[in-house]
Amino acid sequence: MNNTKTDKQNYKKAPLSEVHLRVLIVIILGQVACGFSLGISGTALTNASKYIQISDLWTGLIGAGALLGLSSSMLIGRLSDRIGRSRMLMINMYLLAVLTLLHLLTANLFLTFLIRIGIGLMMAVDYTVGNSLLTEWLPKGEDSKQQSHLLIFWSVGFIAAYLTGSLLTGFGAFTWRVILATGAIPALIAAIFRSCFPLPPSPSWLASKGKVKQANFLIGFLLGRKWGIPHFKHQHKSSQNISWTILFSKKYLRRTLVGGCFYALQAFSFFGVSIFLPILLQGMGITNAAVSGIIYNLGMIIGVFLGTLIFDKISRRTFLISNFLISGLLIGILAFMTKAPNTAKLVIFSLFAIILSAGLVLDYPYPTELFDVTVRGTGVGTCITISRIGAAAGTFLLPILTNTGGVKLAMLVCAVVLLADFLLCLFWAPETSPKFMKK
């Protein structure tokens, strides 16, 4: 029987089914675990400073450790383009849980830093490979829509980490290590679910390797025999021997630079502010940092919901340009409100959180849309690698900037970075939304 006949309908047009739901839940649970693992370090380090001497350098390094590990995404993406998506996603959450529990065994700052890098490496699998698999399985239209929703679940994990770290007490000098170790809980939940409901390979990836018959058999088994790989995909050249340097060729260079740089400059401000929120609030003179932090994080989740609501209502370019302009202006204004009432500061700060967080919705679908399936894993991984360098820089520098020039200097630097992102997207960002590209 010839499985490459053209009478099969494109599987990307199939209605939502059980396999789509399984892939989606797997990726959602991974996003919750990743958000929690990233968010937990700030409150843990704030708690640690009560019991041990910890310099700004080590505060920045440990806070940035997971982000440095995430900078391996380029290599992870390249590996996933070679060996496939599903196998990597079946083991990374178990390894993430094990690494997280190692925090209970050491208070050494250097070892803690190394553990955080390892945690970031495991998270890179979900950021890079998970997004590629989701895009290559979900029906056309649902793929980018559900990717934009992933930030809701990531934010849930991130905020849950803040609340956990703020409320967890009673272990004395051991508390900060217990706080870090709580990241194993969502990681284990995600890992066990993946073991109970294994992930299927990506049909698009199989086809890109020339395994069209295998791809069609898989699609027929999971979705029905009338669905398959469309004929034009049969012509895809195998990516087996394609070098990652193709991303810097004339065809992909602009997309690689925009995807990586917009993400990096956004991440610089977001992670710098969010991970060290207690330090920033204290520097602003806001005394009730716990309540203020909850308000800020509430603004963040409101922003993500706002972003998902407008995601398909406006073009990707308009979304990017307006988001960075408004958020850059807001935090720039806040930097000069040193003598303003705390209530006014918190209102502006919360508006900043809402606007900047709304833009996070583009972090998953936009880089994915920039690249075709042949280089998607490598392309998305490269964008994430560039972005994590920005995130790590923001996380490392914010406590140092705050101690050097006060919170005003830290916020002014964030404002300059966001306005630079505005200019980058204004002149370079391509439109990727099918809805607006037709116009």
C-alpha positions, -999 to +999 in steps of 0.1 A: +000+000+000+014+034-010+011+058+019+024+088+000-006+092-023-019+127-026-056+118-017-048+122+020-060+154+036-036+177+054-034+164+090-030+200+102-066+206+091-080+177+112-104+186+141-092+186+176-089+151+191-075+132+220-039+133+207-040+170+204-053+173+239-026+150+252+002+170+236-013+203+249-016+191+285+019+177+284+033+211+273+011+230+297+023+210+327+059+216+315+053+253+313+039+254+349+070+236+361+094+259+341+077+291+354+079+278+390+115+268+386+125+302+373+104+322+398+115+304+429+151+317+430+142+354+439+123+347+471+148+319+481+177+343+478+159+370+497+153+344+525+189+332+523+202+367+530+187+366+565+210+337+575+241+338+554+265+364+538+256+365+502+271+392+479+255+410+450+277+389+427+264+356+440+228+369+442+230+378+405+248+346+395+224+322+413+194+342+401+207+340+365+219+304+368+187+288+353+186+314+326+222+306+317+212+269+314+184+279+292+209+295+269+217+260+257+184+261+238+202+265+205+220+232+210+188+215+223+169+227+193+196+215+170+195+181+187+157+179+184+160+186+147+183+156+145+167+130+168+131+142+171+109+159+197+091+134+218+121+114+233+137+144+248+104+155+264+099+121+281+129+124+304+138+161+310+112+167+338+125+137+358+160+151+356+146+186+365+130+172+396+162+153+406+184+184+402+159+206+421+160+182+451+198+185+452+193+219+467+184+202+500+220+187+501+241+218+499+243+254+510+275+260+490+268+290+467+290+277+438+273+243+438+239+260+440+249+280+410+258+248+391+225+232+400+206+262+387+225+259+354+215+222+352+179+231+359+179+256+331+193+230+308+163+207+314+139+236+311+154+244+277+140+211+264+104+223+272+110+258+259+124+247+226+113+211+218+079+214+235+070+245+214+081+228+182+060+196+189+030+217+198+032+236+166+037+205+145+008+185+160-020+210+167-044+220+138-036+251+118-049+281+137-050+263+170-012+260+171-004+297+174-036+303+195-026+277+221+010+288+221-002+323+230-021+307+259+009+289+272+021+321+289-010+319+312+002+286+326+039+297+327+027+328+347+007+306+370+038+286+378+059+318+382+034+335+405+029+302+425+067+302+431+065+338+444+037+329+468+054+297+479+087+314+486+069+343+504+048+321+526+071+291+533+086+295+568+097+274+598+129+258+587+153+284+600+186+287+581+174+257+560+143+275+547+159+290+515+171+255+504+136+241+511+121+269+490+144+261+461+136+224+464+098+229+461+104+232+423+105+194+422+068+192+429+054+206+396+083+189+377+074+155+391+037+160+382+047+169+346+071+139+344+045+113+358+018+126+334+042+121+304+050+086+316+013+078+318+004+094+285+035+091+262+040+117+235+039+107+198+066+118+174+061+148+152+047+139+118+062+170+102+096+161+116+093+125+103+084+139+069+113+163+069+136+133+074+120+115+044+100+092+065+067+100+049+052+065+051+060+063+088+044+098+093+013+088+075+010+056+094+012+075+127-013+101+116-037+074+103-035+055+136-041+086+158-064+108+137-079+085+110-068+071+077-081+101+056-055+124+072-018+125+062+012+146+051+002+169+022+020+163-011+042+195-010+057+183+023+070+152+005+095+175-013+111+188+019+148+183+019+160+164+050+175+186+076+199+159+087+229+176+072+218+212+074+241+233+095+228+257+121+247+285+104+219+285+078+200+307+103+225+334+095+222+330+057+204+356+036+171+337+038+169+335+076+193+362+090+167+390+096+143+365+112+170+351+134+181+385+146+146+398+152+135+366+169+165+365+192+169+402+199+133+412+206+131+382+230+164+391+246+157+427+252+122+419+266+136+392+288+163+415+302+137+438+318+111+411+326+133+387+345+155+414+360+124+430+376+103+399+383+129+376+399+143+404+422+110+420+428+115+421+467+148+440+462+132+465+437+102+472+459+124+478+489+145+502+469+113+521+459+105+526+495+074+504+495+074+490+530+048+462+526+067+443+499+046+411+503+013+428+495+029+450+468+045+419+453+011+401+451-004+432+434+025+433+409+021+395+402-017+400+398-009+427+372+013+402+355-014+375+352-039+402+340-014+412+314-010+377+301-048+373+298-050+407+281-023+395+256-042+363+248-074+383+241-058+407+216-033+382+202-053+375+170-071+409+169-040+429+159-010+421+138+021+407+153+041+438+143+016+462+159+016+441+190+053+441+194+059+478+186+032+492+208+040+469+237+077+478+239+069+516+235+043+517+262+062+495+287+094+514+281+077+548+287+060+535+319+091+523+336+110+554+324+084+576+341+085+555+372+123+560+375+117+598+381+088+593+406+112+591+436+092+614+457+057+603+446+034+585+470+038+548+473+003+543+459+011+562+427+043+542+423+025+509+427-002+519+402+024+528+375+045+497+384+014+475+381+005+491+347+040+483+336+036+447+347+003+444+328+017+459+295+050+441+296+034+408+305+009+411+277+038+411+253+051+378+267+022+361+248+043+365+216+074+348+230+063+313+219+043+317+187+063+345+171+097+328+170+080+295+159+063+313+130+095+329+119+110+295+108+098+266+086+097+230+098+132+222+083+150+244+108+123+252+133+138+234+163+172+250+156+157+284+148+135+285+179+163+272+200+187+299+187+162+326+195+157+313+230+195+311+235+199+347+225+169+357+247+183+338+278+216+357+275+195+389+278+174+375+307+206+363+325+222+398+320+191+415+334+189+391+364+226+394+371+228+432+367+197+444+384+208+438+420+242+453+411+226+483+394+203+489+424+232+489+449+254+510+426+230+538+415+198+530+433+165+517+420+163+547+397+193+536+377+180+500+374+147+512+360+163+537+336+184+509+322+152+488+317+135+517+300+164+522+276+164+484+268+127+483+261+127+515+239+156+499+220+133+469+215+106+492+202+130+506+175+142+471+166+107+459+159+096+492+142+123+488+115+129+451+113+101+429+126+084+409+098+047+402+100+040+365+106+002+364+113-016+346+084-046+368+091-027+400+085-002+389+059-031+384+034-040+421+036 
